[in-house]
Amino acid sequence: MYVYTSDQIKLIDEEAMSRGMSAFELMENAGNGLFRAVTKLLCGREQIAILCGKGNNGGDGIVLARYLKMAGMDVDLLLPMEEIVTKEAKQHLHYYKNLGYTVQNFRDSSESIRSSFPIC
């Protein structure tokens, strides 16, 4: 497996956007790719916590949480940082909430997250 540096990722993103792909679409694709990779590792009974930062990587996590919830999985989306700051991540969060999903309070959820690790 090859791991890209953050500078390489930025160049790849810039190239994709120069060819007409929006930052919103890049985030959607990243979250969907995460979903496909993560679901191969799950047995379906897990309680999943996704902690998202305030930027574009946090937006990728929001998209991942949406896909997992749509697949019927038990997911808590947690935003322990301050408010989401990037336009695209805010759009994905708005869409997530419009689907009826909620963001959990990190402080209230942290104890239950530590105590729930099901064995497949």
N, CA, C and O atoms as CSV, one atom per row, in Angstrom:
chain,resi,resn,atom,element,x,y,z
A,1,MET,N,N,0.840,-1.164,0.000
A,1,MET,CA,C,0.000,0.000,0.000
A,1,MET,C,C,0.891,1.234,0.000
A,1,MET,O,O,1.909,1.290,0.690
A,2,TYR,N,N,0.484,2.212,-0.786
A,2,TYR,CA,C,1.231,3.455,-0.849
A,2,TYR,C,C,0.494,4.516,-0.041
A,2,TYR,O,O,-0.722,4.660,-0.176
A,3,VAL,N,N,1.209,5.252,0.789
A,3,VAL,CA,C,0.624,6.327,1.578
A,3,VAL,C,C,1.121,7.655,1.006
A,3,VAL,O,O,2.325,7.885,0.890
A,4,TYR,N,N,0.176,8.518,0.655
A,4,TYR,CA,C,0.509,9.819,0.089
A,4,TYR,C,C,0.765,10.838,1.192
A,4,TYR,O,O,0.174,10.760,2.268
A,5,THR,N,N,1.640,11.782,0.922
A,5,THR,CA,C,1.875,12.875,1.855
A,5,THR,C,C,0.761,13.905,1.697
A,5,THR,O,O,0.023,13.883,0.712
A,6,SER,N,N,0.643,14.806,2.668
A,6,SER,CA,C,-0.389,15.840,2.574
A,6,SER,C,C,-0.139,16.750,1.366
A,6,SER,O,O,-1.093,17.197,0.731
A,7,ASP,N,N,1.111,17.026,1.045
A,7,ASP,CA,C,1.409,17.845,-0.137
A,7,ASP,C,C,0.976,17.143,-1.418
A,7,ASP,O,O,0.445,17.781,-2.327
A,8,GLN,N,N,1.201,15.828,-1.496
A,8,GLN,CA,C,0.776,15.075,-2.678
A,8,GLN,C,C,-0.752,15.069,-2.802
A,8,GLN,O,O,-1.289,15.203,-3.901
A,9,ILE,N,N,-1.439,14.913,-1.683
A,9,ILE,CA,C,-2.906,14.922,-1.696
A,9,ILE,C,C,-3.418,16.272,-2.178
A,9,ILE,O,O,-4.355,16.332,-2.974
A,10,LYS,N,N,-2.812,17.355,-1.702
A,10,LYS,CA,C,-3.226,18.699,-2.137
A,10,LYS,C,C,-3.063,18.851,-3.646
A,10,LYS,O,O,-3.933,19.410,-4.314
A,11,LEU,N,N,-1.951,18.355,-4.181
A,11,LEU,CA,C,-1.731,18.434,-5.633
A,11,LEU,C,C,-2.772,17.617,-6.401
A,11,LEU,O,O,-3.278,18.060,-7.431
A,12,ILE,N,N,-3.084,16.436,-5.900
A,12,ILE,CA,C,-4.093,15.584,-6.539
A,12,ILE,C,C,-5.454,16.274,-6.506
A,12,ILE,O,O,-6.171,16.285,-7.507
A,13,ASP,N,N,-5.809,16.851,-5.355
A,13,ASP,CA,C,-7.076,17.577,-5.234
A,13,ASP,C,C,-7.121,18.760,-6.198
A,13,ASP,O,O,-8.125,18.974,-6.877
A,14,GLU,N,N,-6.035,19.526,-6.256
A,14,GLU,CA,C,-5.983,20.676,-7.158
A,14,GLU,C,C,-6.130,20.241,-8.616
A,14,GLU,O,O,-6.815,20.900,-9.398
A,15,GLU,N,N,-5.493,19.141,-8.976
A,15,GLU,CA,C,-5.607,18.623,-10.349
A,15,GLU,C,C,-7.042,18.211,-10.650
A,15,GLU,O,O,-7.563,18.522,-11.721
A,16,ALA,N,N,-7.681,17.518,-9.722
A,16,ALA,CA,C,-9.079,17.100,-9.921
A,16,ALA,C,C,-9.987,18.314,-10.069
A,16,ALA,O,O,-10.875,18.324,-10.922
A,17,MET,N,N,-9.773,19.336,-9.247
A,17,MET,CA,C,-10.601,20.540,-9.326
A,17,MET,C,C,-10.341,21.318,-10.614
A,17,MET,O,O,-11.258,21.928,-11.165
A,18,SER,N,N,-9.103,21.298,-11.095
A,18,SER,CA,C,-8.801,21.987,-12.357
A,18,SER,C,C,-9.478,21.293,-13.539
A,18,SER,O,O,-9.657,21.891,-14.601
A,19,ARG,N,N,-9.849,20.039,-13.348
A,19,ARG,CA,C,-10.543,19.283,-14.399
A,19,ARG,C,C,-12.057,19.288,-14.200
A,19,ARG,O,O,-12.780,18.569,-14.890
A,20,GLY,N,N,-12.540,20.110,-13.245
A,20,GLY,CA,C,-13.970,20.297,-13.101
A,20,GLY,C,C,-14.645,19.644,-11.907
A,20,GLY,O,O,-15.852,19.801,-11.727
A,21,MET,N,N,-13.907,18.928,-11.099
A,21,MET,CA,C,-14.519,18.305,-9.925
A,21,MET,C,C,-14.536,19.319,-8.783
A,21,MET,O,O,-13.534,19.986,-8.526
A,22,SER,N,N,-15.658,19.432,-8.109
A,22,SER,CA,C,-15.759,20.391,-7.010
A,22,SER,C,C,-15.185,19.786,-5.726
A,22,SER,O,O,-15.047,18.570,-5.594
A,23,ALA,N,N,-14.857,20.676,-4.787
A,23,ALA,CA,C,-14.384,20.220,-3.480
A,23,ALA,C,C,-15.474,19.413,-2.773
A,23,ALA,O,O,-15.165,18.474,-2.039
A,24,PHE,N,N,-16.741,19.765,-2.983
A,24,PHE,CA,C,-17.857,19.019,-2.408
A,24,PHE,C,C,-17.856,17.577,-2.928
A,24,PHE,O,O,-18.047,16.636,-2.157
A,25,GLU,N,N,-17.639,17.408,-4.235
A,25,GLU,CA,C,-17.589,16.068,-4.832
A,25,GLU,C,C,-16.378,15.277,-4.343
A,25,GLU,O,O,-16.478,14.073,-4.106
A,26,LEU,N,N,-15.241,15.946,-4.193
A,26,LEU,CA,C,-14.055,15.264,-3.671
A,26,LEU,C,C,-14.325,14.712,-2.280
A,26,LEU,O,O,-13.924,13.592,-1.962
A,27,MET,N,N,-15.009,15.500,-1.450
A,27,MET,CA,C,-15.344,15.072,-0.093
A,27,MET,C,C,-16.324,13.899,-0.135
A,27,MET,O,O,-16.182,12.938,0.621
A,28,GLU,N,N,-17.301,13.982,-1.009
A,28,GLU,CA,C,-18.278,12.884,-1.166
A,28,GLU,C,C,-17.560,11.601,-1.575
A,28,GLU,O,O,-17.831,10.532,-1.029
A,29,ASN,N,N,-16.657,11.710,-2.524
A,29,ASN,CA,C,-15.921,10.536,-2.994
A,29,ASN,C,C,-15.015,9.959,-1.907
A,29,ASN,O,O,-14.899,8.740,-1.780
A,30,ALA,N,N,-14.371,10.830,-1.124
A,30,ALA,CA,C,-13.505,10.360,-0.045
A,30,ALA,C,C,-14.322,9.612,1.006
A,30,ALA,O,O,-13.925,8.536,1.455
A,31,GLY,N,N,-15.461,10.180,1.396
A,31,GLY,CA,C,-16.314,9.528,2.392
A,31,GLY,C,C,-16.862,8.207,1.892
A,31,GLY,O,O,-16.957,7.240,2.648
A,32,ASN,N,N,-17.221,8.165,0.620
A,32,ASN,CA,C,-17.724,6.923,0.034
A,32,ASN,C,C,-16.623,5.874,-0.031
A,32,ASN,O,O,-16.875,4.698,0.231
A,33,GLY,N,N,-15.418,6.280,-0.374
A,33,GLY,CA,C,-14.291,5.351,-0.392
A,33,GLY,C,C,-13.985,4.813,0.993
A,33,GLY,O,O,-13.681,3.630,1.152
A,34,LEU,N,N,-14.063,5.676,1.992
A,34,LEU,CA,C,-13.889,5.226,3.374
A,34,LEU,C,C,-14.962,4.210,3.748
A,34,LEU,O,O,-14.670,3.189,4.371
A,35,PHE,N,N,-16.201,4.493,3.368
A,35,PHE,CA,C,-17.309,3.581,3.652
A,35,PHE,C,C,-17.044,2.196,3.066
A,35,PHE,O,O,-17.201,1.187,3.753
A,36,ARG,N,N,-16.644,2.150,1.804
A,36,ARG,CA,C,-16.377,0.851,1.155
A,36,ARG,C,C,-15.247,0.110,1.846
A,36,ARG,O,O,-15.319,-1.109,2.001
A,37,ALA,N,N,-14.203,0.819,2.266
A,37,ALA,CA,C,-13.073,0.171,2.938
A,37,ALA,C,C,-13.441,-0.273,4.352
A,37,ALA,O,O,-13.097,-1.381,4.764
A,38,VAL,N,N,-14.133,0.580,5.091
A,38,VAL,CA,C,-14.465,0.289,6.484
A,38,VAL,C,C,-15.460,-0.855,6.604
A,38,VAL,O,O,-15.327,-1.692,7.497
A,39,THR,N,N,-16.448,-0.907,5.728
A,39,THR,CA,C,-17.481,-1.941,5.856
A,39,THR,C,C,-16.914,-3.345,5.640
A,39,THR,O,O,-17.505,-4.323,6.097
A,40,LYS,N,N,-15.796,-3.455,4.961
A,40,LYS,CA,C,-15.157,-4.762,4.797
A,40,LYS,C,C,-14.592,-5.275,6.125
A,40,LYS,O,O,-14.371,-6.475,6.294
A,41,LEU,N,N,-14.364,-4.361,7.055
A,41,LEU,CA,C,-13.761,-4.706,8.345
A,41,LEU,C,C,-14.778,-4.895,9.460
A,41,LEU,O,O,-14.420,-5.298,10.566
A,42,LEU,N,N,-16.040,-4.607,9.177
A,42,LEU,CA,C,-17.068,-4.636,10.217
A,42,LEU,C,C,-17.904,-5.905,10.150
A,42,LEU,O,O,-18.067,-6.508,9.089
A,43,CYS,N,N,-18.429,-6.295,11.305
A,43,CYS,CA,C,-19.322,-7.451,11.319
A,43,CYS,C,C,-20.787,-7.032,11.354
A,43,CYS,O,O,-21.670,-7.879,11.223
A,44,GLY,N,N,-21.063,-5.731,11.529
A,44,GLY,CA,C,-22.429,-5.240,11.460
A,44,GLY,C,C,-23.099,-5.006,12.789
A,44,GLY,O,O,-24.210,-4.476,12.822
A,45,ARG,N,N,-22.473,-5.378,13.887
A,45,ARG,CA,C,-23.079,-5.202,15.207
A,45,ARG,C,C,-22.354,-4.144,16.036
A,45,ARG,O,O,-22.688,-3.943,17.204
A,46,GLU,N,N,-21.394,-3.485,15.467
A,46,GLU,CA,C,-20.589,-2.523,16.204
A,46,GLU,C,C,-21.368,-1.236,16.496
A,46,GLU,O,O,-22.296,-0.862,15.778
A,47,GLN,N,N,-20.960,-0.593,17.553
A,47,GLN,CA,C,-21.356,0.784,17.793
A,47,GLN,C,C,-20.155,1.600,17.336
A,47,GLN,O,O,-19.063,1.459,17.886
A,48,ILE,N,N,-20.345,2.435,16.354
A,48,ILE,CA,C,-19.245,3.154,15.723
A,48,ILE,C,C,-19.293,4.617,16.132
A,48,ILE,O,O,-20.348,5.249,16.086
A,49,ALA,N,N,-18.151,5.149,16.530
A,49,ALA,CA,C,-18.022,6.569,16.830
A,49,ALA,C,C,-17.071,7.182,15.816
A,49,ALA,O,O,-15.960,6.689,15.622
A,50,ILE,N,N,-17.501,8.244,15.176
A,50,ILE,CA,C,-16.669,8.955,14.219
A,50,ILE,C,C,-16.428,10.349,14.772
A,50,ILE,O,O,-17.356,11.147,14.905
A,51,LEU,N,N,-15.175,10.633,15.092
A,51,LEU,CA,C,-14.792,11.945,15.599
A,51,LEU,C,C,-14.253,12.764,14.433
A,51,LEU,O,O,-13.306,12.357,13.760
A,52,CYS,N,N,-14.862,13.918,14.202
A,52,CYS,CA,C,-14.500,14.733,13.050
A,52,CYS,C,C,-13.929,16.065,13.469
A,52,CYS,O,O,-14.429,16.716,14.386
A,53,GLY,N,N,-12.886,16.456,12.792
A,53,GLY,CA,C,-12.320,17.780,12.997
A,53,GLY,C,C,-13.176,18.835,12.314
A,53,GLY,O,O,-14.259,18.539,11.808
A,54,LYS,N,N,-12.685,20.062,12.303
A,54,LYS,CA,C,-13.481,21.179,11.816
A,54,LYS,C,C,-13.270,21.504,10.342
A,54,LYS,O,O,-13.922,22.403,9.812
A,55,GLY,N,N,-12.370,20.788,9.675
A,55,GLY,CA,C,-12.056,21.099,8.283
A,55,GLY,C,C,-12.541,20.052,7.301
A,55,GLY,O,O,-13.506,19.332,7.557
A,56,ASN,N,N,-11.851,19.980,6.171
A,56,ASN,CA,C,-12.268,19.074,5.101
A,56,ASN,C,C,-12.151,17.609,5.478
A,56,ASN,O,O,-12.980,16.806,5.049
A,57,ASN,N,N,-11.151,17.231,6.265
A,57,ASN,CA,C,-11.076,15.834,6.701
A,57,ASN,C,C,-12.269,15.488,7.579
A,57,ASN,O,O,-12.787,14.373,7.523
A,58,GLY,N,N,-12.704,16.449,8.389
A,58,GLY,CA,C,-13.919,16.267,9.171
A,58,GLY,C,C,-15.123,16.067,8.263
A,58,GLY,O,O,-16.020,15.282,8.571
A,59,GLY,N,N,-15.136,16.776,7.151
A,59,GLY,CA,C,-16.214,16.598,6.166
A,59,GLY,C,C,-16.221,15.195,5.594
A,59,GLY,O,O,-17.288,14.623,5.370
A,60,ASP,N,N,-15.041,14.630,5.352
A,60,ASP,CA,C,-14.954,13.240,4.888
A,60,ASP,C,C,-15.606,12.310,5.912
A,60,ASP,O,O,-16.320,11.375,5.548
A,61,GLY,N,N,-15.353,12.575,7.197
A,61,GLY,CA,C,-15.935,11.764,8.269
A,61,GLY,C,C,-17.447,11.907,8.345
A,61,GLY,O,O,-18.149,10.938,8.634
A,62,ILE,N,N,-17.952,13.101,8.089
A,62,ILE,CA,C,-19.403,13.318,8.073
A,62,ILE,C,C,-20.042,12.493,6.970
A,62,ILE,O,O,-21.084,11.871,7.177
A,63,VAL,N,N,-19.421,12.486,5.796
A,63,VAL,CA,C,-19.928,11.679,4.680
A,63,VAL,C,C,-19.884,10.197,5.049
A,63,VAL,O,O,-20.841,9.469,4.788
A,64,LEU,N,N,-18.788,9.743,5.652
A,64,LEU,CA,C,-18.678,8.356,6.096
A,64,LEU,C,C,-19.811,8.013,7.058
A,64,LEU,O,O,-20.451,6.971,6.915
A,65,ALA,N,N,-20.063,8.879,8.037
A,65,ALA,CA,C,-21.138,8.633,9.009
A,65,ALA,C,C,-22.482,8.506,8.304
A,65,ALA,O,O,-23.288,7.645,8.657
A,66,ARG,N,N,-22.730,9.354,7.315
A,66,ARG,CA,C,-23.999,9.295,6.567
A,66,ARG,C,C,-24.147,7.959,5.853
A,66,ARG,O,O,-25.204,7.332,5.925
A,67,TYR,N,N,-23.108,7.523,5.172
A,67,TYR,CA,C,-23.182,6.242,4.456
A,67,TYR,C,C,-23.396,5.076,5.421
A,67,TYR,O,O,-24.187,4.175,5.142
A,68,LEU,N,N,-22.693,5.091,6.550
A,68,LEU,CA,C,-22.855,4.011,7.531
A,68,LEU,C,C,-24.274,4.002,8.099
A,68,LEU,O,O,-24.876,2.939,8.247
A,69,LYS,N,N,-24.808,5.178,8.415
A,69,LYS,CA,C,-26.183,5.249,8.927
A,69,LYS,C,C,-27.180,4.775,7.872
A,69,LYS,O,O,-28.131,4.060,8.189
A,70,MET,N,N,-26.965,5.170,6.633
A,70,MET,CA,C,-27.862,4.749,5.561
A,70,MET,C,C,-27.823,3.234,5.372
A,70,MET,O,O,-28.788,2.636,4.895
A,71,ALA,N,N,-26.698,2.617,5.751
A,71,ALA,CA,C,-26.560,1.160,5.671
A,71,ALA,C,C,-27.118,0.475,6.923
A,71,ALA,O,O,-27.026,-0.744,7.061
A,72,GLY,N,N,-27.695,1.263,7.832
A,72,GLY,CA,C,-28.332,0.700,9.015
A,72,GLY,C,C,-27.413,0.450,10.190
A,72,GLY,O,O,-27.780,-0.268,11.120
A,73,MET,N,N,-26.228,1.029,10.168
A,73,MET,CA,C,-25.281,0.791,11.258
A,73,MET,C,C,-25.492,1.791,12.388
A,73,MET,O,O,-26.013,2.886,12.176
A,74,ASP,N,N,-25.080,1.399,13.593
A,74,ASP,CA,C,-25.196,2.224,14.795
A,74,ASP,C,C,-23.991,3.157,14.860
A,74,ASP,O,O,-22.893,2.740,15.229
A,75,VAL,N,N,-24.201,4.417,14.502
A,75,VAL,CA,C,-23.103,5.371,14.359
A,75,VAL,C,C,-23.376,6.621,15.182
A,75,VAL,O,O,-24.480,7.167,15.155
A,76,ASP,N,N,-22.368,7.065,15.908
A,76,ASP,CA,C,-22.399,8.359,16.584
A,76,ASP,C,C,-21.406,9.269,15.881
A,76,ASP,O,O,-20.222,8.951,15.781
A,77,LEU,N,N,-21.891,10.394,15.398
A,77,LEU,CA,C,-21.028,11.413,14.811
A,77,LEU,C,C,-20.717,12.423,15.897
A,77,LEU,O,O,-21.624,13.015,16.481
A,78,LEU,N,N,-19.437,12.621,16.168
A,78,LEU,CA,C,-18.989,13.511,17.233
A,78,LEU,C,C,-18.101,14.607,16.653
A,78,LEU,O,O,-17.190,14.338,15.870
A,79,LEU,N,N,-18.381,15.831,17.046
A,79,LEU,CA,C,-17.581,16.969,16.604
A,79,LEU,C,C,-16.941,17.616,17.835
A,79,LEU,O,O,-17.456,18.610,18.346
A,80,PRO,N,N,-15.812,17.057,18.320
A,80,PRO,CA,C,-15.214,17.550,19.556
A,80,PRO,C,C,-14.514,18.897,19.419
A,80,PRO,O,O,-14.248,19.561,20.421
A,81,MET,N,N,-14.219,19.301,18.206
A,81,MET,CA,C,-13.555,20.587,17.986
A,81,MET,C,C,-14.621,21.673,17.963
A,81,MET,O,O,-15.792,21.426,18.252
A,82,GLU,N,N,-14.194,22.872,17.616
A,82,GLU,CA,C,-15.154,23.954,17.465
A,82,GLU,C,C,-15.986,23.733,16.199
A,82,GLU,O,O,-15.900,22.672,15.580
A,83,GLU,N,N,-16.767,24.701,15.822
A,83,GLU,CA,C,-17.649,24.585,14.661
A,83,GLU,C,C,-16.886,24.194,13.391
A,83,GLU,O,O,-15.711,24.522,13.223
A,84,ILE,N,N,-17.581,23.495,12.517
A,84,ILE,CA,C,-17.040,23.178,11.190
A,84,ILE,C,C,-16.746,24.493,10.471
A,84,ILE,O,O,-17.553,25.420,10.522
A,85,VAL,N,N,-15.598,24.579,9.804
A,85,VAL,CA,C,-15.205,25.855,9.203
A,85,VAL,C,C,-15.246,25.885,7.682
A,85,VAL,O,O,-15.440,26.958,7.110
A,86,THR,N,N,-15.074,24.763,7.007
A,86,THR,CA,C,-15.041,24.824,5.545
A,86,THR,C,C,-16.451,24.730,4.973
A,86,THR,O,O,-17.325,24.049,5.509
A,87,LYS,N,N,-16.636,25.435,3.873
A,87,LYS,CA,C,-17.949,25.504,3.229
A,87,LYS,C,C,-18.476,24.117,2.875
A,87,LYS,O,O,-19.637,23.804,3.140
A,88,GLU,N,N,-17.634,23.298,2.282
A,88,GLU,CA,C,-18.070,21.978,1.833
A,88,GLU,C,C,-18.423,21.063,3.007
A,88,GLU,O,O,-19.412,20.333,2.945
A,89,ALA,N,N,-17.629,21.098,4.065
A,89,ALA,CA,C,-17.932,20.282,5.243
A,89,ALA,C,C,-19.243,20.739,5.877
A,89,ALA,O,O,-20.030,19.912,6.338
A,90,LYS,N,N,-19.481,22.053,5.902
A,90,LYS,CA,C,-20.749,22.575,6.423
A,90,LYS,C,C,-21.921,22.077,5.581
A,90,LYS,O,O,-22.973,21.734,6.120
A,91,GLN,N,N,-21.741,22.035,4.260
A,91,GLN,CA,C,-22.800,21.542,3.369
A,91,GLN,C,C,-23.103,20.072,3.653
A,91,GLN,O,O,-24.266,19.671,3.698
A,92,HIS,N,N,-22.066,19.278,3.842
A,92,HIS,CA,C,-22.282,17.862,4.134
A,92,HIS,C,C,-22.939,17.671,5.497
A,92,HIS,O,O,-23.783,16.789,5.659
A,93,LEU,N,N,-22.563,18.487,6.477
A,93,LEU,CA,C,-23.187,18.412,7.796
A,93,LEU,C,C,-24.672,18.796,7.702
A,93,LEU,O,O,-25.520,18.160,8.327
A,94,HIS,N,N,-24.972,19.820,6.933
A,94,HIS,CA,C,-26.364,20.245,6.735
A,94,HIS,C,C,-27.177,19.107,6.098
A,94,HIS,O,O,-28.294,18.823,6.530
A,95,TYR,N,N,-26.623,18.475,5.092
A,95,TYR,CA,C,-27.295,17.347,4.426
A,95,TYR,C,C,-27.514,16.201,5.416
A,95,TYR,O,O,-28.591,15.608,5.457
A,96,TYR,N,N,-26.493,15.897,6.207
A,96,TYR,CA,C,-26.560,14.841,7.220
A,96,TYR,C,C,-27.726,15.113,8.175
A,96,TYR,O,O,-28.532,14.225,8.453
A,97,LYS,N,N,-27.803,16.330,8.663
A,97,LYS,CA,C,-28.870,16.699,9.601
A,97,LYS,C,C,-30.243,16.700,8.926
A,97,LYS,O,O,-31.238,16.319,9.542
A,98,ASN,N,N,-30.297,17.126,7.669
A,98,ASN,CA,C,-31.572,17.123,6.939
A,98,ASN,C,C,-32.118,15.718,6.730
A,98,ASN,O,O,-33.321,15.546,6.532
A,99,LEU,N,N,-31.260,14.724,6.770
A,99,LEU,CA,C,-31.704,13.335,6.675
A,99,LEU,C,C,-32.262,12.838,8.009
A,99,LEU,O,O,-32.723,11.701,8.111
A,100,GLY,N,N,-32.217,13.689,9.017
A,100,GLY,CA,C,-32.746,13.328,10.334
A,100,GLY,C,C,-31.708,12.791,11.298
A,100,GLY,O,O,-32.054,12.361,12.398
A,101,TYR,N,N,-30.443,12.807,10.908
A,101,TYR,CA,C,-29.378,12.316,11.770
A,101,TYR,C,C,-28.908,13.435,12.694
A,101,TYR,O,O,-28.991,14.613,12.347
A,102,THR,N,N,-28.421,13.061,13.856
A,102,THR,CA,C,-27.980,14.055,14.832
A,102,THR,C,C,-26.496,13.903,15.121
A,102,THR,O,O,-25.895,12.853,14.893
A,103,VAL,N,N,-25.937,14.971,15.623
A,103,VAL,CA,C,-24.548,14.992,16.079
A,103,VAL,C,C,-24.590,14.817,17.587
A,103,VAL,O,O,-25.340,15.509,18.275
A,104,GLN,N,N,-23.798,13.907,18.097
A,104,GLN,CA,C,-23.773,13.607,19.524
A,104,GLN,C,C,-22.828,14.557,20.254
A,104,GLN,O,O,-21.842,15.032,19.690
A,105,ASN,N,N,-23.143,14.820,21.500
A,105,ASN,CA,C,-22.268,15.601,22.358
A,105,ASN,C,C,-21.078,14.732,22.729
A,105,ASN,O,O,-21.255,13.636,23.262
A,106,PHE,N,N,-19.892,15.195,22.461
A,106,PHE,CA,C,-18.685,14.404,22.694
A,106,PHE,C,C,-18.535,14.026,24.163
A,106,PHE,O,O,-18.202,12.879,24.461
A,107,ARG,N,N,-18.766,14.932,25.069
A,107,ARG,CA,C,-18.609,14.656,26.505
A,107,ARG,C,C,-19.602,13.597,26.972
A,107,ARG,O,O,-19.244,12.726,27.764
A,108,ASP,N,N,-20.852,13.658,26.491
A,108,ASP,CA,C,-21.860,12.680,26.894
A,108,ASP,C,C,-21.579,11.296,26.320
A,108,ASP,O,O,-21.936,10.287,26.928
A,109,SER,N,N,-20.943,11.243,25.157
A,109,SER,CA,C,-20.741,9.973,24.460
A,109,SER,C,C,-19.433,9.288,24.796
A,109,SER,O,O,-19.303,8.086,24.566
A,110,SER,N,N,-18.459,10.005,25.332
A,110,SER,CA,C,-17.123,9.431,25.478
A,110,SER,C,C,-17.088,8.200,26.380
A,110,SER,O,O,-16.341,7.267,26.085
A,111,GLU,N,N,-17.856,8.156,27.455
A,111,GLU,CA,C,-17.843,6.989,28.348
A,111,GLU,C,C,-18.482,5.777,27.684
A,111,GLU,O,O,-17.962,4.668,27.807
A,112,SER,N,N,-19.596,5.964,26.984
A,112,SER,CA,C,-20.243,4.820,26.339
A,112,SER,C,C,-19.406,4.289,25.183
A,112,SER,O,O,-19.460,3.099,24.873
A,113,ILE,N,N,-18.630,5.164,24.543
A,113,ILE,CA,C,-17.748,4.717,23.460
A,113,ILE,C,C,-16.666,3.804,24.012
A,113,ILE,O,O,-16.370,2.770,23.413
A,114,ARG,N,N,-16.075,4.162,25.134
A,114,ARG,CA,C,-15.007,3.349,25.732
A,114,ARG,C,C,-15.506,1.982,26.176
A,114,ARG,O,O,-14.735,1.023,26.195
A,115,SER,N,N,-16.787,1.877,26.535
A,115,SER,CA,C,-17.272,0.635,27.121
A,115,SER,C,C,-17.950,-0.298,26.114
A,115,SER,O,O,-18.439,-1.355,26.514
A,116,SER,N,N,-17.997,0.044,24.845
A,116,SER,CA,C,-18.716,-0.818,23.908
A,116,SER,C,C,-17.841,-1.243,22.745
A,116,SER,O,O,-17.751,-0.551,21.731
A,117,PHE,N,N,-17.199,-2.387,22.907
A,117,PHE,CA,C,-16.368,-2.969,21.864
A,117,PHE,C,C,-16.837,-4.403,21.609
A,117,PHE,O,O,-16.279,-5.336,22.187
A,118,PRO,N,N,-17.858,-4.603,20.749
A,118,PRO,CA,C,-18.343,-5.950,20.514
A,118,PRO,C,C,-17.305,-6.833,19.807
A,118,PRO,O,O,-16.472,-6.343,19.044
A,119,ILE,N,N,-17.369,-8.089,20.063
A,119,ILE,CA,C,-16.478,-9.048,19.416
A,119,ILE,C,C,-17.245,-9.732,18.306
A,119,ILE,O,O,-18.340,-10.248,18.529
A,120,CYS,N,N,-16.683,-9.740,17.122
A,120,CYS,CA,C,-17.348,-10.349,15.960
A,120,CYS,C,C,-17.176,-11.857,15.968
A,120,CYS,O,O,-17.667,-12.539,15.069
